[in-house]
């Protein structure tokens, strides 16, 4: 049997795809992400008193179907049935491990039913918890898929789609009451978790070490979750080798067993339609075979429960509320068979007392240690951890701090543990650098079509080399292909361990198109502006939400007429000092439901700085979003002005296009003064981890003016649009129709953002 298993495990990529289909919501074992009580010091030895058999509880794997285990536990406690040992696989290890740690069935049920299922699959912290710099990467490079580039220049990637970062934090929090227990025989109830060795395909029984890591290994779906390295072995979901680990319970000394099998069984011929269905069936066969083999060993003294879970799939974690009572009903149907396990009230009371109580007081931390497996400094990590010796551990704050460290986007995992060393209680932060870095490739696509012959397509690639020194300096190189080529290289260097202050330098070459239109929207001429330049800057990061930056920018360029009346090339040189203040607290850069974005920039261009003309400019942009259920209102404003001179064509403000005076062509209006007010309504139609969809309406008023005296509401254009939009794995997609009060109309199809390197 193991030979066949080794062959299947060797082909782990195929297994990973099948598991995603067959057991996708085992991921949602992060269901335990809510706060839980705190550690205890009491333990039980699990020995049954003389005169009664030692009772073992075996909880099989089955994804969301495993919530039925909780219903079984509720009936066992109601019947005063003692549990002397617990063994679990996959979801069974989660329920069993938490029960063994001292949680009641009611507490586990609460965690299952109140979980944020959409959030538990996301490794990355919320956008609000990411650094300002990383937020800008989200804006410009929308492809969710990223590639790693090793130090040897080889393309690489993670071993699973999900790192398990949030899962680790959740399990740490829920098992914190027994964080000091490293021998699972010393838990409230002796416990074992079952995993599978990815190299050999053999069963691995985990009975010591870190309880949350053992549970994490037992449910690490291959190809979906990263394997867990424990004692030099790469471990994955125990269901591959022993989905109902009866033999393990017997090895722990159990005389009689209560076994709960929540497997989904095999699909019928009519349910198998694709190659992926076949692959999923192969995994199910593997599970079923090892389950049936184990069940053959049950004797007349044992009780087997098989809750009739019907159409509840392993991935249906939003149906745990249905699975729990199903498990309860299954146990009640077996009350006659279970009755002989029951204890008298006083004996059961003594049994519960022997388990000890689950304490709720947070530990007082006496030292903090950083276990740093990366090239950045320990101090950079420590500066983001607020826990201090002599104070009780605040787990909620610690998780926020860890999100900040993980949000640097250089770590594969950031975990914590509470340890006892030389009689002192300490906090250890374990930070492991990504194994597929330190370079990363990000991608973006931007294309627009107004169905009037104006089509623009750009494809961008960003190479980002992180941690070039201990302060997390960064090299960025961007390449944009398509209608407007661009090449850019930037060095960004933080100056302190808190990454508050920085300096940056950038060189860039670009080609851009500028159109001029008559008052009726007819294209008069098209200019091609070729430029190259440098930017030197310094500034300060403002927490996670913003940045203040000042610097010098020099960009000599030439404008050529490519369509329209031919004319001599014109030099367009920009040389300026600038100061910019930016804030970004949006939860999503494309379809925001909450938060704020703001930017104000001042530019002072002079001939002595390399500019073609002397002028100054100030521009301000703001966005504010607020939601009520599935409904969102987004307000926006742009105010831009030029003064003390005449701005050249390359520095003019432009409006026109989708959501920027919809109904006009892209950048149809240009001039030294601009203003725009907009109000957008969004109705979210559906929302999943992969994609979401919206329908919306927008109203705008604004214009671009040639003279300051022309700026007025009466001299503005009113426009509106209706659209549908979607957030997809390659970025935002919009299809909209806009019209102005001057009867200008346009249909828009847009994919992706515009790039700004």
N, C-alpha and C positions, 0 to 999 in steps of 0.2 A: 504493500500500500504506500509506503514512504517513497519507493522509486517513482511511482506515478505522480506523487505529490511534488517531488523534486523537479520533475519535468514541467509540471504546471507552474511552479514558482519561478523556474528559470525564464519562463515566458511572461514575466511579471507585467510587461507593458500591456499585453492583451488582457491580463487579469485586471489590471487597473481600470481599463475602459469598462469592462464588464461590471466591475464593482461599482463604478460610478452609476451605472444604470440600475443595477440590482439593489445596491445598498447606499444610495447617495446620501441619505440623511443620517447615516451613522456619524457623518460630520457633525450633525447637530447634537452630538454628545456634549457640546458646549452648553447644552441646556442648563448646566449648573452654573451659569455665569452670574447669578445673583448672590447677594451677600449671604453668608452662612455663619453659624456660631463658631466659637473659638475653642482652643485646645484643652484637653484633659490630660491628667497624668495616670488615671486609673486604667487597669487592663485586666482582662480575664484570661485564664489559661486555657479555656475551652474544654476542660475535662468534664465529662459527664459524671455526676455523682454515682457512687456505687448503687447498683440495683436497677439502673436504667441504661439502655443503649445510647451510644454516642450518635447524634443525629447530624447528618450532613445535608446542606442545601446546595444544589447544583443549578446554576442559572446559565442557560445557553445564549448564544448570540442570535441577533435577528434585527438589528437596527431599531427603528421606532416600535416594532412589534415587541421589543424587550421591555417596553413600559408595562406590559402585562405582569412582569415580575413584581412590580410595586403592589398591584392588586392581590397577588398571592401572599406577599408579606403581610398585608393588612389582615387577611384571614388567619394566617398562622399566629399572629399576635393575639387576635381575638379569641382563638381557640387555645391559647396558652401553650403553644407548641414551642419548645426550646430549640434553638439552632446552635449547635456546638461548633460547626465549621461551615464556611461559605467558600464556594469556588465559582468563578465566573469567567466567561469568554466574551470579548467584545462588549456589547451593551450589557451583557450579564455581569461583566467585571465592573462596569460603572455602577450599576444598581447594587451589586454585591459589595463592592469596595466601600461605597458610601454607607451602606447598612452596617458593615463591619466596623466602620470608623465611629459609629455611634449615632448616626442620623436615624430618625424614625421614618416609617413608611410615609407618614403624612408630610414630613419635611421634604422627602424626595419627590413626592407627588406634586407638592407646591412648586418645586424648582422646574419640574418637567412642564407643567401647565402654564407657567408664566414666562417661559423663555422667549427671547427675541430671536425667532428662528432665522430671520433674514440676516441678523447681525453676526450670528455665531460662525458663519462660514467665511467671514472676512478676516484675513490675517492683519491687514493694515489697520492702524488706528483710524478713527474718524478724521476727516479732512481737517477739522478744527484743531486736532492734536498733532498735525504735521508741521514741519518748519515752513516758513514763508517761501523759501527757495524751492522746496519740493512741491509746494502747491503750484508754482508756476510751471513745473514740468507737467503736471496734470493738465494745465490749460493748453499747452502747446503740442503735447505728444499724447494723443488720446488712445492709442492702441493699448489694450490691457496686457497683451502679451509682450514680454521683454526677454531678451537674451543676455546671458552672461558671457563675458570675455575674460579668460583666465590670464594670469601673468605671462603664460607662454603664448598667448594670442589665440587660444583655441576657444571655439564657441562652446558654451556649456549651459546647463540649466538645473533647476532643482530636481529632486527625486520624486516629488509629488506636487500636485496642484496646490495643496494647502500645507503650510508649514506647521500648523497647529498652535500658533502663538496664543490665540485667545483661549483655546482649549486648555493649554498648560496653565494659564493664569486662573481659569475657572476651577480646575481641579485643585490647584494649590490652595485657593481660597476655601474651598469646601472641605478639604482634608486638613486644614491648618490645625484643628484641635488635636490631631495625632501626628503633627509634623516631626516630633522627636522620636517617633516609633520607626525603627528601621528593621525590626523583626516582626513580620506580619502575624506571628503567633501571639504577639503581645497587644494586638488590637483588641477592641471590645469583644470581637469574635474573630478567632483565627481565620485567615483569609489567604487565598491564592488566586492570582490572575494568570491566564493562559495566553501566550503569544506564540508566534511562529518565527523560526530562524529563516531569514530570507535567503541565506546561502545554501542551507541544507534542506529546508522544507520541514524540519522536524519541530515537534512541540517543545516549547520552553515554558517551564512552570516557574513563576516569579513569586517568591515568598519572603523576600527581604529587599532592602534598599529604600528607594523613594516610592511611597504608595502612589502619588499622582503619576509618576513616570511609568510605573508598572501598568496602571490602568490605561495610560496613554498608549503604551506599546500594544496592549491587548486589542485596541480598536483601531490601529493604524492601517487603514485600508490601503493596500499596495497600489501605487500609481496615483492615488488620490491624496493621501496624507504622506508626508515624509516618514520613512522608517525611523525607529527610535534606537539609538545606540546605547546599549546597556552591557557593560562588561565586555566590550569589544565585539558584540554581536549586533547585527542589524535585525531588528525585530519588527514584525508586521502583525496584522490581525490574527488572533488565535483561531478564528473560525476556519482558516485554511487547513489546520492540522487537527483540531479537536474542538468542535463547535459545542459539544455538550460533555464537559470533562468529568465524566463519572469516575474514571480511574484515578484522577487526582484526589477526589474526595475520599476514596477508599484508602489511598496512600496516606492521607492525613489521619487515618484511624476511625473514619465514620463506619458505624455498624449498620445503620439504616439510612436510606437516602430519600429525600424529596427532590425530584428532578423536574425542572420546568423547561420544556422544549418549545421555542417560539419560532422555529424555522419556517420559512415560507413555502417549502416544498418545491416540486418541479413544475415547470410550465407544461401545458398540454400542447399537442402538435398544432392546434389552431391558434395558439398564442405565440408561435415562433415564426417570424416573418422575415427577419433580416440577419445579416452576419453578426450584428451586435447581439441579437436575441440568442443566437447559437452560442456565442461566447459567454453570455450571462448564464445560459443553461449549463455550460460546462462547469462553471463555478458552483452553481446550485447542486450539480451532481456530486462534486467534491464534498460539499457540506453535508449533503444527504447521506452519502456513503459513510463518512466518518461518524455521523450522528447515529445511523442505524447500527453500526458496529458497536458503538458504546452502549446503546440501549439493550443489546442482546445480553449484556452482563447483569441486568437488573434481576433481582430475586423477588420472591413473594413478599418479603418484608419491606420492600421499597414501594414508593408511590410515584407514578409518572403523571404529570399534568401537561396537557397539550391544549392550551386555550384556543378556541375556535375564532381566530382573528379575521377570517373572511378576506375581504379585499384590502385590508390595511397592509400597505407595502412597507418594506424596510425603510424607505425614504419618506414615509408619511408622518414626519414628526409633528406636524400640526394636528395630527389625530391621536396624539398620546392620550388625550382626554377620553377617547373611545377605547383604547387598548387597556388602560388601567382597570376599568370596571369589567372588561372581558376576562382579564386574569382573575379578578375577584370571583366572578361567576364560576369560572373553571374550578377554582379551589373549593367553593361551596358545594359544587356537584360531587366533590370527592370527600366531603366531610366524613362519611362512614369509614372510608379507608384511612383518613388522617386521624381519626379520633383516638386511636391507640397511642399516638405520639403525645397526646395532651397531658399536662401536669395539673395537679390540684392547685387551687389559687395560691396557697401559701408557698408551695414548692416553686411555682413559677415566679412568685415575687422574689424569692431568694435567688433564683437563677438570674433574674434581671439585675438584682443588686450586685451580683458578682461581676457583671459586665463593667460596672463603674459608670460615672456620669460624664456627660460631654460638657466640659467647662466652656464658659463664654468670655472669660477675661482675656484681652489681648496681651501677648507677652511684652515685657519690657526689654528692649534691645540694648545690649551692652557693647556691641561692636558691629561695624559694617565693613564687609570685605567685598572687593570687586574681583571676580574671577574672569579676567578679560582675555578672550581668545581672538584678538584682533590687533591690527597695527596702530590703532589710535591709542591715546593715553588713557590710563585709568582715571585720571582726573576729569577728563571730558565726560565720562560716564557718571562718575561720582557727583559732578556738579549738577546733574539732572535728577539725582535721588535725594529727596528731602528728609528721609529718615535719619534721626540723630540718636546717638547713644544716650541712654538714660530716660528715653521716652517710650511710651507704649506704641506698638506698631499700628499704624493706620493703613489697613490693607487697601481701602478705596483710594487713598492718596498715592500709595505705592504703585497701584496699577496704572494710575494716570502718569506717574513718573516713568514707569517702564514703557508706556506708550510713547512718551517723548523720546526715549532712547531708541526704541524700535522705529520711530518715525524718521530717524536719520537715514534710514533706508540703506544701511550697510550691514545689518545683522540678520543672520538666518533665524536666530531665536534670542530672546532675552527673558530669562527666567529668574525666579528667586526661590530661596529656601530659608527656613528658620532652623538653625543648627545649635547643638550643644557642644561646646568645646572647652575643656578644662573648667567645667562648672559654670560657664558663662553662656548666655543666650545671644546668638548673633544672627545677623541678616547677611546672606550671601547672594550677590547678584552675579548670575552667570550669563555672560554675553558672548555669543559665538558668531564670528564673521561669516558672511555668506560663502559657501564652498564653491559657488559658481561665479565669483567675482575675481578681482575687485573692479573690473570694467563692466559696463552694461550698455546695451543698445536699446534705444527706445525709438518708436516709429509713430509717424502721423501722416494722415492724408487729408488734404483740403481740396475740395472741388466745388465749383459753383456754376450754375447754368440758369440764365433768365429766359431761355428759349427765343432769344432775339439775335442769336449769333455771338453773344458774349459768354464764352466758356473759359474758365480758368481752372487749371489743375496743378496742384503742387504735392509733392511727396517729400517728406522730411525724415531724416535719420539723425539721431543724436547719440554720440558716444560720450559716456560719462565715466571718468576714472576717479573713483572715490579714494579717500584715505591715502593721498600721496605723501602725507606726513602725519605726525602724531596729533596735530590739531585738526585733522580731517580736511586738509586742503583738497581742492577738486579741479580737475581738468575737464573741460567740455569742448567737444568739436562737433559742429553741426553742418549738415549738408542738405540743401533743398534743391530738388530737381523739378523740372516742369517749366511752366510759363514764366516763372520769376526765379531764376537760379540764385542761390546764396551759399556762401561758405563762411563759416565763423569759427573762431577758436577763442576760448576764454580760460583764464586762470582765476580761481576764486580762493582766497586764503583767509580763514578766520584767524584772529590775533590772540584769542584767549580761550580757555577751556570751556567757558560758557557760550562760546561762539557769538558773543555780543558784537564785537567790532571786527571789521573785515576790510581788506583791500582787494581790488579786482582789476584785471586788465583784459581787453578784448581787441582782436583784429578781425576785420570783416570785409568781404567783397560781395556786392549784390547787384542785381539788375531788376529794375521795376518798371512797370508800365503806368503811364498817366494819360488819361483821356480828357479832352476838352469837348464841351457840348454847347449847342446853342440853346436858346430859351425853350425850345420845343423838345429838347432831349435828343437832337440829332448829333451824332459824333462828328466833330469838325476835324480833329487831329488826334493822333496818338504819339506820345513821346516815350522813348526808351531811355531811362536814366541809368547809367552805369556808374557805380561809385565804389570806392574802397576807403577804409578808414580805421581809426583806432578809438578806443575809449579807455580812459584811466579813471578809476573811481575808488572811493572809500566810504564807509558808512557804518551804520549800527543796525543790527536786527532788533526789532521791538517785540520781544517775546516770540510767540509763534504766529502772531497775527500781522506783523508788518515789518517795514524796512524804511530807513532813512538813508539816502544816498546822495553824495555830491561828487562832481567830477568834471572832466574835460573831454570833449568829443570833437574829433576832426575827421571830416569825410569829404574829400574832393571828388567831384563827379562831373559827368558830361551828359547832356540831354540831346538825343537825336530824334528827329521827326521820322517816324516809321510809316505813318498813314496821314495823308493830307498834303497841304502845300509844302514842298520841300524848303528847307531852310538850313542855314549853317548850324553846326553843332554849337551848343551853348554850355559854357562852364557853369556848374552849380556846385559851389563849394560851401560846405558847412563847417564852421569852426565856432565852438561855443562852450561856455561854462554852463553847468546845469545843476539843479537841486531838485530832488524828487522825494516825496513822501507817499508811501503806499501802504494800504491796509487790505487784508483779504481774510474775511471770516465766513465766506460762503461755504455751505455744505457741499455744493456741487457747482462747478464753474459753468456748466452748460444749461442745466435745468435746476437752478437753485430753489430750494424750498424754505431756507432760512439763512439769515446772515447778512453780511454787509461787505461791499467792496468799495474802496475809494482810492483815488490817486490824484495828486496835484503835482505839477512840474513847472518849474521856472527855467527859462533858457535865455542866456545873454550872448548873442552872436555879434562878433566884431571882426573887422578886417584884420586887426592885429592877432586875432586868434585863428586866422585862416579862412574866414567866411567871405563869401562874395559880396555881402552887404552887411550893414549894421542894422540890427533890429532886436527886439525882445519879444518873448512870448510867454504866456501863462495859460495852462489848460487844466481843467478839472473834470474828472469823470467819477460818477457815483452810481452804485446799484444797491438796492435794499429789497430783501425778499422776506415774505412772511406767509405762513400757511395755516389753513384750517382744514383738517382732515385731508381730503384729496384735492383741495382747492388752494391755489397759490396766487398772490398778487406780487408783482415785481415792479418797483418803481426805478426809473433811471434818469440820469441827467448828464449832459455834456455842456460845458461852457469853455470857450477858447477865444483868446484875443491876442492880437499882435499890436505892438506899439513901438515908438521911437525908431521908426524906419520901415522899409518895405521888405517883406519876406519874399524870398525867391520861390519859384514854382515847386521845388522839392520840399519846401517847408510850409506850404499852404495846407489848410485844414480841408478835409473832404467828408461829405455826407452823401448818402444815397445807397439804396439797396435794402435788403431784408432787415427789418427792425431798425433801420437807420434812415428813415423816411421811405417806408415801403411804397412801392409804386414807381419809384425812380430807378434808374439803372445804377449799377455799382459805381460809387464815387462820382456820380453825375455832377455834383456841385463842388466847387472848390473856391477858396478865398481866405483872406486873413482873419475873418471873424466867423465863429460858428456857435450855434446853440441848439440843443435838442432836449426835449422832455418826453418821456415815454412811460406808458403804463401797460403792463402785460398781465393777462389772466391765463393761468394754466390749470387744466383739469387732468389729473393723472388717471390714465385708463387702467394701467396695470403696472406692477413693479416686481421684478425678479432680480436675482443676482446677476443674470446674464444681460438682461435688457429691461428697459421700461419705455412706456409710450405715453404721449400727451396729446391733447388737443388744446389750442389756444387762440386768443385774440389779442390784438395789440393796437393801441392808439398813440400817435406821435404828433408833436408839433415842433417845428424848428426850421432852420435855414442856414445857409452860408451867405455872408454879406461881404461886399467889396469895400464898404466904407463904414466907419463907426456910426455915422449918423443914420445909416440905413437900419440899424439893429432895432427891431421892435416886434411886438407880437402881431401887429397888423401887417407886417411885411414878412410873415412866416407861412410855411406850408403845413397844412394839416394832412395827415395820412392815417390809414388803418390797414390792418391785415388780419387774415385768418390763416391758420396753419395747423399742421400736425407735425409732431416731432418724436424722436426716439433716441434714447441713449443706447448705444450698441457697443460690441467689443472693439469696433474700429473708430468710435467717437460718435458725436452727435449727428443726426440726420434730420433735415427740415424740408418740408414741402409746403409752400405758402403762396398766397395770392394777396397782392397789395394794391391800393388805389389811393391817389391823392385828391385833394379838393380841386385840383386843376385838371382832373380827369386823366391823369397819367396812370397807367396800369402796368403791372408786371407779375409774371409767374416765376417763382423761385424754387430751385432744387439745390440744396447745399448739403455737403457732407464734410464733417470735420471742422476744426478751428483754423484760424490763420496762424502761421508760425512767427514767433519772435524769439530769436536765439539770444 
